[in-house]
């Protein structure tokens, strides 16, 4: 597959420009009359992770121009930096953790500000890495980790990327499903995604949950193994969202719609073919974006996984950016799930009005308008059902009972 990765950035950009121009010629730019975007330049933050791809490609391939805007990308160092810049208006929008947006809205994990989820950016594609030292002692999955922690008691340290974020929730849910209480049986620290591998190398943590390519990178560098993927915890789980403040959406509704439509088109382009995924990996590996080797991104983006212990498999539930629009719809039940877990782990002190909060944050009507512009289908219901790794079913219908049902909690 290596020869395919050798496509130059110049060829990619030329192809992208051609695609965008063809699209414009065929459909005409959507930027006229009262629907015209209120502002042309939209500053969008991202963290160096594979799942920033649809936001980056919307800019590189010119899908933004088709909808009358220009995406100005801003590479950020950490999730707290993204949070602060969304709150103070330095960023218009961002590739951001689902649970971070909900946490800010409720004043958990930082300043309180009314927030908005414009769309979901990707499903799947995160993982939990355990150190090679733990693996050498037999801890290679949840059951063997629980056994080691019981037979060799000491302080075990695990890292996530933001206290109310997705990786914290996947890590806690996974540990608890094996009888490990993350609040009392371990020490949990917060580390920015690009710094996970370096911190594990010097022994700062026993395990971490993060997005790609930083799990595969730990295997390539020989310092960690993949204990589980997040799609094994929840198949087709929500992950990063296109987030902004409620104030920004209210002030620039047409701009918000145009931004969603452009990113939808980019996600559809990525998922359309193997060669597009290869071109995407080539583009985002650049130091301006993820800053890693193309192969570290490329393997798992194609669904080819290895665990660092000699096992290789093809995972049908790899990271998806579009999947015929199923990825991108901002389901109310997805947002409510993060609230149930934030309540479970004591991040929310009071019981939230789950449905009201999700309805306020997730911009479903705006999303539907943008999907219509980009000719993307939308589901009939704003709730969906899922069976989690521990057998529990989540459907969004009784969130309080679900949040109260867990034996292991804060």
C-alpha atoms as a printed R data frame, in Angstrom:
    type eleno elety resid chain resno       x       y       z
1   ATOM     1    CA   UNK     A     1   0.000   0.000   0.000
2   ATOM     2    CA   UNK     A     2   3.051   2.254   0.443
3   ATOM     3    CA   UNK     A     3   3.174   3.383  -3.191
4   ATOM     4    CA   UNK     A     4  -0.388   4.678  -2.883
5   ATOM     5    CA   UNK     A     5   0.641   6.875   0.019
6   ATOM     6    CA   UNK     A     6   3.225   8.626  -2.164
7   ATOM     7    CA   UNK     A     7   0.633  10.917  -3.788
8   ATOM     8    CA   UNK     A     8   1.970  14.410  -3.375
9   ATOM     9    CA   UNK     A     9   0.150  17.127  -1.553
10  ATOM    10    CA   UNK     A    10   0.235  19.206  -4.726
11  ATOM    11    CA   UNK     A    11  -1.664  16.552  -6.675
12  ATOM    12    CA   UNK     A    12  -4.169  16.239  -3.845
13  ATOM    13    CA   UNK     A    13  -4.802  19.963  -3.741
14  ATOM    14    CA   UNK     A    14  -5.056  20.164  -7.525
15  ATOM    15    CA   UNK     A    15  -7.558  17.312  -7.527
16  ATOM    16    CA   UNK     A    16  -9.437  18.984  -4.707
17  ATOM    17    CA   UNK     A    17  -9.599  22.297  -6.502
18  ATOM    18    CA   UNK     A    18 -10.877  20.532  -9.614
19  ATOM    19    CA   UNK     A    19 -13.525  18.744  -7.547
20  ATOM    20    CA   UNK     A    20 -14.652  21.974  -5.950
21  ATOM    21    CA   UNK     A    21 -14.768  23.853  -9.252
22  ATOM    22    CA   UNK     A    22 -16.716  21.030 -10.903
23  ATOM    23    CA   UNK     A    23 -19.150  21.098  -7.995
24  ATOM    24    CA   UNK     A    24 -19.584  24.835  -8.350
25  ATOM    25    CA   UNK     A    25 -20.163  24.581 -12.079
26  ATOM    26    CA   UNK     A    26 -22.724  21.842 -11.616
27  ATOM    27    CA   UNK     A    27 -24.667  23.278  -8.702
28  ATOM    28    CA   UNK     A    28 -23.827  26.975  -8.430
29  ATOM    29    CA   UNK     A    29 -22.450  28.526  -5.283
30  ATOM    30    CA   UNK     A    30 -24.881  28.621  -2.384
31  ATOM    31    CA   UNK     A    31 -24.346  32.160  -1.187
32  ATOM    32    CA   UNK     A    32 -27.130  34.340  -2.520
33  ATOM    33    CA   UNK     A    33 -29.727  36.720  -1.131
34  ATOM    34    CA   UNK     A    34 -30.953  36.439   2.445
35  ATOM    35    CA   UNK     A    35 -29.298  33.004   2.827
36  ATOM    36    CA   UNK     A    36 -25.866  34.471   2.235
37  ATOM    37    CA   UNK     A    37 -23.398  33.698   5.092
38  ATOM    38    CA   UNK     A    38 -23.144  36.662   7.461
39  ATOM    39    CA   UNK     A    39 -19.352  36.333   7.643
40  ATOM    40    CA   UNK     A    40 -17.023  34.968   5.030
41  ATOM    41    CA   UNK     A    41 -14.038  33.871   7.131
42  ATOM    42    CA   UNK     A    42 -14.724  31.213   9.750
43  ATOM    43    CA   UNK     A    43 -11.915  30.410  12.202
44  ATOM    44    CA   UNK     A    44 -12.128  26.726  13.113
45  ATOM    45    CA   UNK     A    45  -9.882  25.153  15.754
46  ATOM    46    CA   UNK     A    46  -8.661  21.555  15.729
47  ATOM    47    CA   UNK     A    47  -6.427  19.241  17.752
48  ATOM    48    CA   UNK     A    48  -3.842  17.058  15.921
49  ATOM    49    CA   UNK     A    49  -5.897  13.874  15.669
50  ATOM    50    CA   UNK     A    50  -7.037  11.746  12.733
51  ATOM    51    CA   UNK     A    51 -10.648  12.741  13.380
52  ATOM    52    CA   UNK     A    52  -9.965  16.391  12.532
53  ATOM    53    CA   UNK     A    53  -9.885  15.201   8.907
54  ATOM    54    CA   UNK     A    54 -13.298  16.349   7.646
55  ATOM    55    CA   UNK     A    55 -12.755  19.883   8.977
56  ATOM    56    CA   UNK     A    56  -9.273  20.049   7.404
57  ATOM    57    CA   UNK     A    57 -10.386  18.531   4.085
58  ATOM    58    CA   UNK     A    58 -13.376  20.890   3.842
59  ATOM    59    CA   UNK     A    59 -10.784  23.653   3.663
60  ATOM    60    CA   UNK     A    60  -8.147  21.895   1.515
61  ATOM    61    CA   UNK     A    61 -10.663  20.673  -1.068
62  ATOM    62    CA   UNK     A    62 -12.546  23.941  -1.334
63  ATOM    63    CA   UNK     A    63 -15.939  22.718  -0.117
64  ATOM    64    CA   UNK     A    64 -16.080  25.838   2.051
65  ATOM    65    CA   UNK     A    65 -15.901  28.106  -1.029
66  ATOM    66    CA   UNK     A    66 -18.839  26.265  -2.556
67  ATOM    67    CA   UNK     A    67 -20.990  27.492   0.324
68  ATOM    68    CA   UNK     A    68 -19.658  31.044   0.333
69  ATOM    69    CA   UNK     A    69 -17.242  30.839   3.273
70  ATOM    70    CA   UNK     A    70 -13.525  30.431   3.886
71  ATOM    71    CA   UNK     A    71 -12.477  28.084   6.704
72  ATOM    72    CA   UNK     A    72  -9.381  29.415   8.463
73  ATOM    73    CA   UNK     A    73  -7.838  26.481  10.338
74  ATOM    74    CA   UNK     A    74  -6.246  26.990  13.756
75  ATOM    75    CA   UNK     A    75  -4.126  24.183  15.250
76  ATOM    76    CA   UNK     A    76  -4.582  24.080  19.029
77  ATOM    77    CA   UNK     A    77  -2.355  22.560  21.732
78  ATOM    78    CA   UNK     A    78  -4.929  21.139  24.162
79  ATOM    79    CA   UNK     A    79  -8.651  20.744  24.821
80  ATOM    80    CA   UNK     A    80  -8.646  23.391  27.586
81  ATOM    81    CA   UNK     A    81  -7.213  25.817  24.979
82  ATOM    82    CA   UNK     A    82 -10.048  24.921  22.577
83  ATOM    83    CA   UNK     A    83 -12.589  25.393  25.382
84  ATOM    84    CA   UNK     A    84 -11.224  28.812  26.364
85  ATOM    85    CA   UNK     A    85 -11.081  30.082  22.779
86  ATOM    86    CA   UNK     A    86 -14.660  28.961  22.066
87  ATOM    87    CA   UNK     A    87 -15.860  30.635  25.258
88  ATOM    88    CA   UNK     A    88 -14.066  33.948  24.609
89  ATOM    89    CA   UNK     A    89 -14.825  34.026  20.864
90  ATOM    90    CA   UNK     A    90 -11.249  33.644  19.565
91  ATOM    91    CA   UNK     A    91 -12.515  30.637  17.612
92  ATOM    92    CA   UNK     A    92 -15.791  30.656  15.685
93  ATOM    93    CA   UNK     A    93 -16.116  26.867  15.938
94  ATOM    94    CA   UNK     A    94 -13.947  23.823  16.598
95  ATOM    95    CA   UNK     A    95 -13.371  20.114  16.159
96  ATOM    96    CA   UNK     A    96 -14.048  19.332  19.809
97  ATOM    97    CA   UNK     A    97 -14.913  16.581  22.307
98  ATOM    98    CA   UNK     A    98 -18.672  15.982  22.610
99  ATOM    99    CA   UNK     A    99 -18.576  15.902  26.403
100 ATOM   100    CA   UNK     A   100 -16.488  19.079  26.597
101 ATOM   101    CA   UNK     A   101 -19.270  21.084  24.921
102 ATOM   102    CA   UNK     A   102 -21.849  19.667  27.362
103 ATOM   103    CA   UNK     A   103 -19.557  20.273  30.336
104 ATOM   104    CA   UNK     A   104 -19.038  23.951  29.440
105 ATOM   105    CA   UNK     A   105 -22.786  24.420  28.925
106 ATOM   106    CA   UNK     A   106 -23.430  23.176  32.475
107 ATOM   107    CA   UNK     A   107 -20.382  24.787  34.080
108 ATOM   108    CA   UNK     A   108 -18.603  21.472  34.722
109 ATOM   109    CA   UNK     A   109 -14.875  21.504  33.962
110 ATOM   110    CA   UNK     A   110 -14.481  25.231  33.488
111 ATOM   111    CA   UNK     A   111 -16.410  28.439  32.750
112 ATOM   112    CA   UNK     A   112 -20.150  28.194  32.092
113 ATOM   113    CA   UNK     A   113 -21.437  29.352  28.727
114 ATOM   114    CA   UNK     A   114 -24.381  28.316  26.539
115 ATOM   115    CA   UNK     A   115 -22.969  26.059  23.845
116 ATOM   116    CA   UNK     A   116 -24.028  24.420  20.592
117 ATOM   117    CA   UNK     A   117 -23.297  21.160  18.780
118 ATOM   118    CA   UNK     A   118 -23.699  21.752  15.038
119 ATOM   119    CA   UNK     A   119 -22.994  18.173  13.919
120 ATOM   120    CA   UNK     A   120 -21.177  14.991  14.852
121 ATOM   121    CA   UNK     A   121 -17.844  14.631  13.010
122 ATOM   122    CA   UNK     A   122 -16.977  10.954  13.334
123 ATOM   123    CA   UNK     A   123 -17.883   7.576  14.772
124 ATOM   124    CA   UNK     A   124 -15.425   5.097  16.330
125 ATOM   125    CA   UNK     A   125 -11.654   5.102  15.987
126 ATOM   126    CA   UNK     A   126 -10.354   5.794  19.498
127 ATOM   127    CA   UNK     A   127  -8.671   3.193  21.726
128 ATOM   128    CA   UNK     A   128  -7.305   2.366  25.162
129 ATOM   129    CA   UNK     A   129  -3.548   1.783  25.281
130 ATOM   130    CA   UNK     A   130  -1.791  -0.065  28.102
131 ATOM   131    CA   UNK     A   131   1.956   0.262  28.649
132 ATOM   132    CA   UNK     A   132   4.297  -2.456  27.395
133 ATOM   133    CA   UNK     A   133   5.406  -2.883  31.024
134 ATOM   134    CA   UNK     A   134   1.837  -3.829  32.044
135 ATOM   135    CA   UNK     A   135   1.511  -6.122  29.030
136 ATOM   136    CA   UNK     A   136   4.740  -7.874  30.015
137 ATOM   137    CA   UNK     A   137   3.089  -8.608  33.389
138 ATOM   138    CA   UNK     A   138   0.058 -10.106  31.633
139 ATOM   139    CA   UNK     A   139  -2.322  -7.108  31.526
140 ATOM   140    CA   UNK     A   140  -3.432  -7.055  27.887
141 ATOM   141    CA   UNK     A   141  -7.185  -6.476  28.195
142 ATOM   142    CA   UNK     A   142  -9.806  -5.473  30.780
143 ATOM   143    CA   UNK     A   143 -10.026  -8.800  32.602
144 ATOM   144    CA   UNK     A   144  -6.253  -9.310  32.877
145 ATOM   145    CA   UNK     A   145  -5.752  -5.669  33.922
146 ATOM   146    CA   UNK     A   146  -8.294  -6.093  36.746
147 ATOM   147    CA   UNK     A   147  -6.514  -9.293  37.834
148 ATOM   148    CA   UNK     A   148  -3.082  -7.606  37.869
149 ATOM   149    CA   UNK     A   149  -4.382  -4.594  39.808
150 ATOM   150    CA   UNK     A   150  -5.815  -7.022  42.385
151 ATOM   151    CA   UNK     A   151  -2.732  -9.261  42.704
152 ATOM   152    CA   UNK     A   152  -0.111  -6.480  42.446
153 ATOM   153    CA   UNK     A   153  -1.642  -3.554  44.361
154 ATOM   154    CA   UNK     A   154   0.023  -0.148  43.895
155 ATOM   155    CA   UNK     A   155  -1.098   3.212  42.522
156 ATOM   156    CA   UNK     A   156  -2.089   2.704  38.890
157 ATOM   157    CA   UNK     A   157  -2.273   5.862  36.752
158 ATOM   158    CA   UNK     A   158  -4.458   6.292  33.680
159 ATOM   159    CA   UNK     A   159  -4.716   9.319  31.415
160 ATOM   160    CA   UNK     A   160  -7.596  10.865  29.523
161 ATOM   161    CA   UNK     A   161  -7.703  14.070  27.495
162 ATOM   162    CA   UNK     A   162 -10.290  16.253  29.290
163 ATOM   163    CA   UNK     A   163 -12.315  15.634  32.504
164 ATOM   164    CA   UNK     A   164 -15.787  15.791  30.892
165 ATOM   165    CA   UNK     A   165 -14.644  14.595  27.456
166 ATOM   166    CA   UNK     A   166 -15.246  11.452  25.457
167 ATOM   167    CA   UNK     A   167 -11.967   9.718  26.321
168 ATOM   168    CA   UNK     A   168 -12.565  10.097  30.047
169 ATOM   169    CA   UNK     A   169 -16.023   8.543  29.608
170 ATOM   170    CA   UNK     A   170 -14.795   5.620  27.461
171 ATOM   171    CA   UNK     A   171 -11.936   4.943  29.902
172 ATOM   172    CA   UNK     A   172 -14.169   5.062  32.993
173 ATOM   173    CA   UNK     A   173 -16.924   2.966  31.404
174 ATOM   174    CA   UNK     A   174 -14.433   0.316  30.289
175 ATOM   175    CA   UNK     A   175 -12.632   0.114  33.653
176 ATOM   176    CA   UNK     A   176 -15.945  -0.073  35.540
177 ATOM   177    CA   UNK     A   177 -17.237  -2.859  33.289
178 ATOM   178    CA   UNK     A   178 -14.325  -4.960  34.657
179 ATOM   179    CA   UNK     A   179 -15.005  -4.010  38.286
180 ATOM   180    CA   UNK     A   180 -12.393  -1.232  38.509
181 ATOM   181    CA   UNK     A   181 -13.664   2.048  39.983
182 ATOM   182    CA   UNK     A   182 -11.639   4.779  38.220
183 ATOM   183    CA   UNK     A   183 -12.356   7.223  41.051
184 ATOM   184    CA   UNK     A   184 -11.095   5.041  43.921
185 ATOM   185    CA   UNK     A   185  -8.996   2.211  42.460
186 ATOM   186    CA   UNK     A   186  -6.741   4.327  40.241
187 ATOM   187    CA   UNK     A   187  -5.276   7.776  39.741
188 ATOM   188    CA   UNK     A   188  -6.568   9.604  36.665
189 ATOM   189    CA   UNK     A   189  -4.637  12.435  35.013
190 ATOM   190    CA   UNK     A   190  -5.345  14.735  32.060
191 ATOM   191    CA   UNK     A   191  -2.842  14.835  29.177
192 ATOM   192    CA   UNK     A   192  -3.192  16.535  25.742
193 ATOM   193    CA   UNK     A   193  -3.548  13.972  22.909
194 ATOM   194    CA   UNK     A   194  -0.234  14.644  21.100
195 ATOM   195    CA   UNK     A   195   1.647  14.287  24.420
196 ATOM   196    CA   UNK     A   196   0.294  10.838  25.358
197 ATOM   197    CA   UNK     A   197   3.066   8.800  23.739
198 ATOM   198    CA   UNK     A   198   5.892  10.902  25.227
199 ATOM   199    CA   UNK     A   199   4.331  10.712  28.697
200 ATOM   200    CA   UNK     A   200   3.957   6.933  28.511
201 ATOM   201    CA   UNK     A   201   7.543   6.600  27.303
202 ATOM   202    CA   UNK     A   202   8.865   8.257  30.476
203 ATOM   203    CA   UNK     A   203   6.538   6.224  32.713
204 ATOM   204    CA   UNK     A   204   3.964   8.850  33.704
205 ATOM   205    CA   UNK     A   205   1.011   6.501  33.180
206 ATOM   206    CA   UNK     A   206   0.082   2.827  32.961
207 ATOM   207    CA   UNK     A   207  -2.586   3.376  30.333
208 ATOM   208    CA   UNK     A   208  -4.511   6.010  28.430
209 ATOM   209    CA   UNK     A   209  -7.531   6.605  26.261
210 ATOM   210    CA   UNK     A   210  -7.048   8.883  23.254
211 ATOM   211    CA   UNK     A   211  -7.920   9.279  19.598
212 ATOM   212    CA   UNK     A   212  -5.788   8.040  16.728
213 ATOM   213    CA   UNK     A   213  -3.087   8.122  15.636
214 ATOM   214    CA   UNK     A   214  -1.693   8.182  19.181
215 ATOM   215    CA   UNK     A   215  -2.661   4.573  20.022
216 ATOM   216    CA   UNK     A   216  -1.117   3.102  16.886
217 ATOM   217    CA   UNK     A   217   1.911   5.348  17.404
218 ATOM   218    CA   UNK     A   218   2.524   3.739  20.832
219 ATOM   219    CA   UNK     A   219   2.673   0.340  19.096
220 ATOM   220    CA   UNK     A   220   5.019   1.603  16.356
221 ATOM   221    CA   UNK     A   221   7.272   3.096  19.058
222 ATOM   222    CA   UNK     A   222   7.196  -0.166  21.050
223 ATOM   223    CA   UNK     A   223   5.926   1.380  24.281
224 ATOM   224    CA   UNK     A   224   2.264   0.322  24.390
225 ATOM   225    CA   UNK     A   225  -0.386  -2.148  23.267
226 ATOM   226    CA   UNK     A   226  -4.031  -1.686  22.296
227 ATOM   227    CA   UNK     A   227  -6.186  -3.246  25.034
228 ATOM   228    CA   UNK     A   228  -9.508  -2.351  23.398
229 ATOM   229    CA   UNK     A   229 -10.964  -0.056  20.784
230 ATOM   230    CA   UNK     A   230 -13.749   2.347  21.689
231 ATOM   231    CA   UNK     A   231 -15.978   0.800  19.024
232 ATOM   232    CA   UNK     A   232 -15.824  -2.365  21.148
233 ATOM   233    CA   UNK     A   233 -17.239  -0.323  24.056
234 ATOM   234    CA   UNK     A   234 -20.003   1.225  21.912
235 ATOM   235    CA   UNK     A   235 -20.223   0.382  18.228
236 ATOM   236    CA   UNK     A   236 -20.646   3.548  16.127
237 ATOM   237    CA   UNK     A   237 -20.289   5.820  19.142
238 ATOM   238    CA   UNK     A   238 -20.301   9.608  18.755
239 ATOM   239    CA   UNK     A   239 -16.908  11.212  19.221
240 ATOM   240    CA   UNK     A   240 -15.808  14.670  18.071
241 ATOM   241    CA   UNK     A   241 -18.366  17.295  17.150
242 ATOM   242    CA   UNK     A   242 -18.347  20.608  15.362
243 ATOM   243    CA   UNK     A   243 -18.915  22.787  18.405
244 ATOM   244    CA   UNK     A   244 -19.468  26.493  18.956
245 ATOM   245    CA   UNK     A   245 -21.264  28.837  21.335
246 ATOM   246    CA   UNK     A   246 -25.046  29.335  21.253
247 ATOM   247    CA   UNK     A   247 -24.325  33.058  20.884
248 ATOM   248    CA   UNK     A   248 -22.335  32.455  17.664
249 ATOM   249    CA   UNK     A   249 -25.105  30.352  16.075
250 ATOM   250    CA   UNK     A   250 -27.683  32.979  16.920
251 ATOM   251    CA   UNK     A   251 -25.543  35.746  15.419
252 ATOM   252    CA   UNK     A   252 -24.428  33.837  12.302
253 ATOM   253    CA   UNK     A   253 -27.058  31.169  11.447
254 ATOM   254    CA   UNK     A   254 -26.366  31.194   7.696
255 ATOM   255    CA   UNK     A   255 -22.616  30.927   8.297
256 ATOM   256    CA   UNK     A   256 -23.190  28.006  10.677
257 ATOM   257    CA   UNK     A   257 -25.340  26.226   8.059
258 ATOM   258    CA   UNK     A   258 -22.731  26.798   5.359
259 ATOM   259    CA   UNK     A   259 -19.987  25.443   7.643
260 ATOM   260    CA   UNK     A   260 -21.967  22.276   8.407
261 ATOM   261    CA   UNK     A   261 -22.752  21.712   4.707
262 ATOM   262    CA   UNK     A   262 -19.068  22.105   3.751
263 ATOM   263    CA   UNK     A   263 -17.896  19.660   6.439
264 ATOM   264    CA   UNK     A   264 -20.657  17.191   5.470
265 ATOM   265    CA   UNK     A   265 -19.353  17.229   1.905
266 ATOM   266    CA   UNK     A   266 -15.800  16.634   3.138
267 ATOM   267    CA   UNK     A   267 -16.899  13.672   5.286
268 ATOM   268    CA   UNK     A   268 -18.769  12.194   2.307
269 ATOM   269    CA   UNK     A   269 -15.647  12.652   0.153
270 ATOM   270    CA   UNK     A   270 -13.404  10.873   2.703
271 ATOM   271    CA   UNK     A   271 -15.733   7.888   3.081
272 ATOM   272    CA   UNK     A   272 -16.402   7.604  -0.661
273 ATOM   273    CA   UNK     A   273 -13.352   5.514  -1.583
274 ATOM   274    CA   UNK     A   274 -10.137   3.903  -0.441
275 ATOM   275    CA   UNK     A   275  -8.111   6.272  -2.615
276 ATOM   276    CA   UNK     A   276  -9.775   9.283  -0.965
277 ATOM   277    CA   UNK     A   277  -8.827   7.928   2.466
278 ATOM   278    CA   UNK     A   278  -5.244   7.534   1.253
279 ATOM   279    CA   UNK     A   279  -5.224  11.136  -0.033
280 ATOM   280    CA   UNK     A   280  -6.715  12.333   3.253
281 ATOM   281    CA   UNK     A   281  -4.053  10.493   5.297
282 ATOM   282    CA   UNK     A   282  -1.348  12.012   3.084
283 ATOM   283    CA   UNK     A   283  -2.774  15.505   3.621
284 ATOM   284    CA   UNK     A   284  -3.395  15.476   7.384
285 ATOM   285    CA   UNK     A   285  -0.073  13.762   8.239
286 ATOM   286    CA   UNK     A   286   1.590  17.062   7.293
287 ATOM   287    CA   UNK     A   287   3.247  18.994  10.125
288 ATOM   288    CA   UNK     A   288   0.604  21.725   9.772
289 ATOM   289    CA   UNK     A   289  -2.033  19.242  10.943
290 ATOM   290    CA   UNK     A   290  -1.351  15.945  12.770
291 ATOM   291    CA   UNK     A   291   2.436  15.925  12.261
292 ATOM   292    CA   UNK     A   292   3.156  12.201  12.042
293 ATOM   293    CA   UNK     A   293   3.980   9.610   9.386
294 ATOM   294    CA   UNK     A   294   1.316   8.772   6.819
295 ATOM   295    CA   UNK     A   295   1.469   5.063   7.691
296 ATOM   296    CA   UNK     A   296   0.642   5.716  11.367
297 ATOM   297    CA   UNK     A   297  -2.622   7.350  10.235
298 ATOM   298    CA   UNK     A   298  -3.234   5.163   7.194
299 ATOM   299    CA   UNK     A   299  -3.487   1.686   8.703
300 ATOM   300    CA   UNK     A   300  -6.330   2.249  11.145
301 ATOM   301    CA   UNK     A   301  -8.174   4.644   8.838
302 ATOM   302    CA   UNK     A   302  -8.491   1.651   6.485
303 ATOM   303    CA   UNK     A   303  -9.700  -0.597   9.318
304 ATOM   304    CA   UNK     A   304  -6.450  -2.577   9.594
305 ATOM   305    CA   UNK     A   305  -5.628  -2.980  13.287
306 ATOM   306    CA   UNK     A   306  -2.796  -4.599  15.210
307 ATOM   307    CA   UNK     A   307  -2.619  -4.788  19.000
308 ATOM   308    CA   UNK     A   308   1.164  -4.699  19.439
309 ATOM   309    CA   UNK     A   309   1.229  -8.321  20.603
310 ATOM   310    CA   UNK     A   310   1.186 -10.014  17.202
311 ATOM   311    CA   UNK     A   311  -2.577  -9.929  16.561
312 ATOM   312    CA   UNK     A   312  -3.817  -8.211  13.386
313 ATOM   313    CA   UNK     A   313  -7.421  -7.850  12.300
314 ATOM   314    CA   UNK     A   314  -9.703  -5.960   9.934
315 ATOM   315    CA   UNK     A   315 -12.256  -4.006  11.953
316 ATOM   316    CA   UNK     A   316 -15.485  -3.174  10.065
317 ATOM   317    CA   UNK     A   317 -16.265  -0.503  12.699
318 ATOM   318    CA   UNK     A   318 -13.241   1.676  12.014
319 ATOM   319    CA   UNK     A   319 -13.384   5.486  12.069
320 ATOM   320    CA   UNK     A   320 -16.128   6.793   9.811
321 ATOM   321    CA   UNK     A   321 -16.785  10.395   8.812
322 ATOM   322    CA   UNK     A   322 -20.063  10.098   6.895
323 ATOM   323    CA   UNK     A   323 -21.516   6.598   6.385
324 ATOM   324    CA   UNK     A   324 -24.377   7.978   4.269
325 ATOM   325    CA   UNK     A   325 -25.021  10.731   6.824
326 ATOM   326    CA   UNK     A   326 -25.558   8.332   9.763
327 ATOM   327    CA   UNK     A   327 -22.372   9.661  11.396
328 ATOM   328    CA   UNK     A   328 -23.227  13.334  11.350
329 ATOM   329    CA   UNK     A   329 -26.753  13.714  12.725
330 ATOM   330    CA   UNK     A   330 -26.580  15.232  16.254
331 ATOM   331    CA   UNK     A   331 -28.783  12.664  18.047
332 ATOM   332    CA   UNK     A   332 -30.280  13.927  21.294
333 ATOM   333    CA   UNK     A   333 -29.674  10.499  22.843
334 ATOM   334    CA   UNK     A   334 -25.940  10.781  22.109
335 ATOM   335    CA   UNK     A   335 -25.719  14.077  23.987
336 ATOM   336    CA   UNK     A   336 -27.809  12.761  26.878
337 ATOM   337    CA   UNK     A   337 -25.525   9.738  27.271
338 ATOM   338    CA   UNK     A   338 -22.598  12.014  28.126
339 ATOM   339    CA   UNK     A   339 -24.771  13.736  30.733
340 ATOM   340    CA   UNK     A   340 -25.619  10.362  32.337
341 ATOM   341    CA   UNK     A   341 -21.921   9.545  32.635
342 ATOM   342    CA   UNK     A   342 -20.978  12.993  33.928
343 ATOM   343    CA   UNK     A   343 -23.666  12.504  36.601
344 ATOM   344    CA   UNK     A   344 -22.439   8.954  37.299
345 ATOM   345    CA   UNK     A   345 -18.877  10.099  37.980
346 ATOM   346    CA   UNK     A   346 -19.775  13.138  40.088
347 ATOM   347    CA   UNK     A   347 -18.856  15.727  37.458
348 ATOM   348    CA   UNK     A   348 -22.422  17.033  37.663
349 ATOM   349    CA   UNK     A   349 -23.621  17.534  41.203
350 ATOM   350    CA   UNK     A   350 -27.301  18.061  40.399
351 ATOM   351    CA   UNK     A   351 -29.562  15.949  38.208
352 ATOM   352    CA   UNK     A   352 -29.821  17.746  34.843
353 ATOM   353    CA   UNK     A   353 -32.984  17.957  32.750
354 ATOM   354    CA   UNK     A   354 -31.442  15.564  30.251
355 ATOM   355    CA   UNK     A   355 -33.768  16.083  27.294
356 ATOM   356    CA   UNK     A   356 -34.034  19.863  27.750
357 ATOM   357    CA   UNK     A   357 -30.252  20.280  27.867
358 ATOM   358    CA   UNK     A   358 -29.663  18.100  24.788
359 ATOM   359    CA   UNK     A   359 -32.443  19.897  22.868
360 ATOM   360    CA   UNK     A   360 -30.889  23.254  23.726
361 ATOM   361    CA   UNK     A   361 -27.349  22.268  22.695
362 ATOM   362    CA   UNK     A   362 -27.845  20.043  19.633
363 ATOM   363    CA   UNK     A   363 -28.848  22.232  16.679
364 ATOM   364    CA   UNK     A   364 -31.066  19.694  14.948
365 ATOM   365    CA   UNK     A   365 -33.107  22.057  12.777
366 ATOM   366    CA   UNK     A   366 -30.013  23.911  11.594
367 ATOM   367    CA   UNK     A   367 -28.350  20.563  10.838
368 ATOM   368    CA   UNK     A   368 -31.371  19.428   8.796
369 ATOM   369    CA   UNK     A   369 -31.210  22.627   6.726
370 ATOM   370    CA   UNK     A   370 -27.490  22.110   6.059
371 ATOM   371    CA   UNK     A   371 -28.047  18.435   5.223
372 ATOM   372    CA   UNK     A   372 -30.724  19.438   2.748
373 ATOM   373    CA   UNK     A   373 -28.291  21.857   1.088
374 ATOM   374    CA   UNK     A   374 -25.638  19.131   0.822
375 ATOM   375    CA   UNK     A   375 -28.253  16.521  -0.243
376 ATOM   376    CA   UNK     A   376 -27.633  14.312   2.801
377 ATOM   377    CA   UNK     A   377 -30.377  12.125   4.281
378 ATOM   378    CA   UNK     A   378 -31.434  12.508   7.927
379 ATOM   379    CA   UNK     A   379 -32.881   9.869  10.311
380 ATOM   380    CA   UNK     A   380 -36.553   9.897  11.333
381 ATOM   381    CA   UNK     A   381 -35.888   9.946  15.087
382 ATOM   382    CA   UNK     A   382 -33.560  12.083  17.229
383 ATOM   383    CA   UNK     A   383 -33.033   9.073  19.531
384 ATOM   384    CA   UNK     A   384 -31.116   5.877  18.758
385 ATOM   385    CA   UNK     A   385 -30.575   2.635  20.652
386 ATOM   386    CA   UNK     A   386 -27.269   0.937  21.454
387 ATOM   387    CA   UNK     A   387 -26.048  -2.077  23.431
388 ATOM   388    CA   UNK     A   388 -22.899  -1.246  25.368
389 ATOM   389    CA   UNK     A   389 -19.923  -3.537  26.109
390 ATOM   390    CA   UNK     A   390 -21.414  -4.502  29.504
391 ATOM   391    CA   UNK     A   391 -24.752  -5.498  27.937
392 ATOM   392    CA   UNK     A   392 -26.618  -2.384  29.119
393 ATOM   393    CA   UNK     A   393 -28.974  -0.873  26.544
394 ATOM   394    CA   UNK     A   394 -29.100   2.893  26.104
395 ATOM   395    CA   UNK     A   395 -31.944   4.437  24.101
396 ATOM   396    CA   UNK     A   396 -32.315   7.890  25.653
397 ATOM   397    CA   UNK     A   397 -35.851   7.227  26.882
398 ATOM   398    CA   UNK     A   398 -35.252   7.195  30.654
399 ATOM   399    CA   UNK     A   399 -31.886   8.866  31.280
400 ATOM   400    CA   UNK     A   400 -32.316   9.325  35.037
401 ATOM   401    CA   UNK     A   401 -33.009   5.616  35.592
402 ATOM   402    CA   UNK     A   402 -30.073   4.724  33.348
403 ATOM   403    CA   UNK     A   403 -27.698   7.079  35.215
404 ATOM   404    CA   UNK     A   404 -28.850   5.606  38.549
405 ATOM   405    CA   UNK     A   405 -28.533   1.982  37.382
406 ATOM   406    CA   UNK     A   406 -24.744   1.619  37.615
407 ATOM   407    CA   UNK     A   407 -23.276  -0.319  40.549
408 ATOM   408    CA   UNK     A   408 -19.884   1.347  40.153
409 ATOM   409    CA   UNK     A   409 -20.029   5.163  40.324
410 ATOM   410    CA   UNK     A   410 -18.448   8.107  42.115
